[in-house]
């Protein structure tokens, strides 16, 4: 009588058809996720984590946002939009600021007050009552076509267009669409103030 234990010795266990099928399905699921999530991340939305205090009190460091990357493909950025963009001095870095001035406008800063002039004919004094720390400089900035003037809501602690100049349109990634974290501050279009959108 033959000993079965000797017969099976040294023979590695074989993968069952069920194991191979599960492994193939896992690979297909990962590839499908990449095919779906990849284009969404590239063309539609993107995550962004706030870093620093330049947008306090509207946004605090560590808050998790979702960026809408598709709207500006069909319409122009508007005054008051909170946007994420590539830093002009180092495009590998991303900043978050608020749009204050639009193309072909002049932005007049006077001891914390912001006035917009267009064509020397019309002046618009912005109501920025949500700003807690206003700056004290008095200066005028002129924007050309496809340039935007952006500032942080924490004016005394923000590196923005007052420091490095107007922002070119092609550096804008998108606008803040959702605030997901902290969960107690979750909101749609966080930071939007209807009284400053013109």
C-alpha positions in Angstrom: 0.0 0.0 0.0 1.5 3.4 -1.0 1.9 6.2 1.5 0.0 9.2 0.2 2.2 11.6 2.3 5.3 10.5 0.4 3.4 10.9 -2.9 2.6 14.6 -2.2 5.9 15.6 -0.6 7.7 18.4 -2.4 4.8 19.4 -4.6 3.7 23.0 -4.1 0.0 23.7 -3.6 -1.7 24.7 -6.8 -3.8 28.0 -7.2 -7.4 27.2 -7.5 -9.4 28.7 -10.4 -11.3 30.8 -7.8 -8.0 32.4 -6.5 -6.9 33.3 -10.1 -10.4 34.8 -10.8 -10.3 36.9 -7.7 -6.9 38.3 -8.5 -7.9 39.2 -12.0 -11.0 41.0 -10.8 -8.9 43.0 -8.2 -6.6 44.1 -11.0 -9.5 45.1 -13.2 -11.1 47.0 -10.4 -7.9 49.0 -9.8 -7.5 49.8 -13.5 -11.2 50.9 -13.7 -10.7 53.2 -10.7 -7.7 54.8 -12.3 -9.6 55.3 -15.6 -12.5 56.9 -13.8 -10.7 58.9 -11.0 -7.8 60.0 -13.2 -9.8 62.2 -15.7 -11.9 63.5 -12.8 -8.8 64.6 -10.9 -7.3 66.1 -14.1 -10.3 67.9 -15.6 -13.1 68.2 -13.0 -12.2 68.3 -9.3 -9.1 68.2 -7.2 -8.4 68.1 -3.4 -6.6 71.0 -1.8 -5.4 71.4 1.8 -5.2 74.9 3.1 -1.7 75.8 4.5 -0.9 79.0 6.4 -2.9 81.9 7.8 -3.3 84.2 4.7 -7.1 83.4 4.4 -8.0 83.6 8.1 -10.8 83.9 9.3 -12.4 82.5 6.1 -10.1 79.4 5.9 -7.8 78.0 8.5 -4.7 75.9 8.0 -5.4 72.2 7.6 -8.9 72.6 6.1 -9.7 70.2 3.3 -11.3 71.6 0.2 -12.5 70.2 -3.1 -11.6 72.5 -6.1 -13.9 72.9 -9.1 -11.7 72.8 -12.1 -14.3 72.8 -14.8 -16.4 76.0 -14.4 -13.7 78.3 -15.6 -13.5 76.4 -18.8 -16.9 77.8 -19.7 -17.0 81.1 -17.8 -14.6 83.8 -16.5 -13.6 84.0 -12.9 -15.7 86.6 -10.9 -14.8 89.1 -8.3 -15.2 87.6 -4.9 -14.4 84.0 -6.0 -12.0 82.1 -3.8 -9.6 80.5 -6.1 -6.7 78.1 -6.1 -3.9 78.9 -8.5 -0.2 78.2 -9.3 2.1 80.6 -7.6 3.6 82.9 -10.3 7.1 82.8 -8.8 7.1 79.0 -8.5 4.3 77.2 -10.5 4.9 73.9 -8.5 3.3 75.6 -5.5 -0.4 76.2 -5.1 -2.0 79.2 -3.3 -5.5 80.1 -2.2 -6.7 83.8 -2.4 -9.8 85.9 -3.3 -10.3 87.7 -6.6 -10.5 91.4 -6.0 -9.7 92.9 -9.4 -10.7 91.8 -12.9 -9.0 92.3 -16.3 -8.6 95.8 -17.5 -9.5 97.3 -14.1 -7.6 99.5 -11.7 -7.5 98.4 -8.1 -7.1 101.3 -5.7 -6.0 100.5 -2.1 -6.4 103.3 0.4 -5.8 102.5 4.1 -7.7 99.2 4.0 -10.5 100.4 1.6 -10.6 98.8 -1.9 -12.0 100.7 -4.8 -12.3 99.4 -8.4 -12.1 101.7 -11.4 -12.7 100.7 -15.0 -11.9 103.0 -17.9 -11.6 106.0 -15.4 -15.4 106.3 -15.5 -16.9 104.0 -12.8 -15.8 103.5 -9.3 -16.9 100.5 -7.1 -16.1 100.5 -3.4 -16.0 96.9 -2.2 -17.9 96.0 0.9 -15.4 93.7 2.6 -16.9 93.6 6.1 -15.7 90.0 6.6 -12.1 91.1 6.5 -10.7 91.3 10.0 -7.1 92.5 9.5 -7.0 95.2 6.8 -3.8 96.6 5.4 -2.7 100.3 5.5 -1.1 100.8 2.1 -2.2 103.4 -0.4 -1.4 102.4 -4.0 -3.1 101.8 -7.3 -2.6 98.7 -9.5 -3.6 98.6 -13.2 -4.5 95.2 -14.7 -4.2 94.3 -18.4 -6.2 91.7 -20.3 -6.3 88.3 -18.7 -4.9 89.5 -15.4 -6.5 89.3 -12.0 -5.7 91.0 -8.7 -5.9 88.6 -5.8 -5.5 89.1 -2.0 -5.8 86.9 1.1 -8.6 87.7 3.5 -5.9 88.2 6.2 -4.5 91.2 4.6 -1.7 91.8 7.0 -0.4 88.3 6.6 -0.8 87.4 3.0 1.7 87.2 0.1 -0.5 88.1 -2.8 -0.8 90.5 -5.8 0.4 93.4 -3.7 3.7 91.6 -3.4 4.2 89.7 -6.6 1.9 91.4 -9.0 -1.2 90.5 -11.0 -2.2 86.9 -11.6 -2.3 85.6 -15.1 -5.5 83.8 -16.1 -3.7 80.6 -17.2 -2.3 80.0 -13.7 -5.8 79.7 -12.2 -6.6 76.1 -11.4 -10.2 76.5 -10.1 -12.5 77.8 -7.4 -13.2 76.4 -4.0 -16.3 74.2 -4.4 -16.6 72.3 -1.1 -15.1 72.4 2.4 -15.1 68.8 3.7 -13.0 69.1 6.8 -13.4 70.0 9.5 -16.8 68.4 9.3 -18.3 71.1 11.6 -17.4 73.7 8.9 -18.5 71.6 5.9 -20.1 73.9 3.2 -20.6 74.5 -0.5 -18.8 77.4 -2.1 -17.0 78.2 1.2 -15.9 81.8 1.5 -18.5 83.1 -0.9 -19.7 86.6 0.1 -22.5 87.8 -2.2 -22.0 91.4 -1.2 -18.6 91.5 -2.8 -19.4 89.8 -6.1 -20.0 92.2 -9.0 
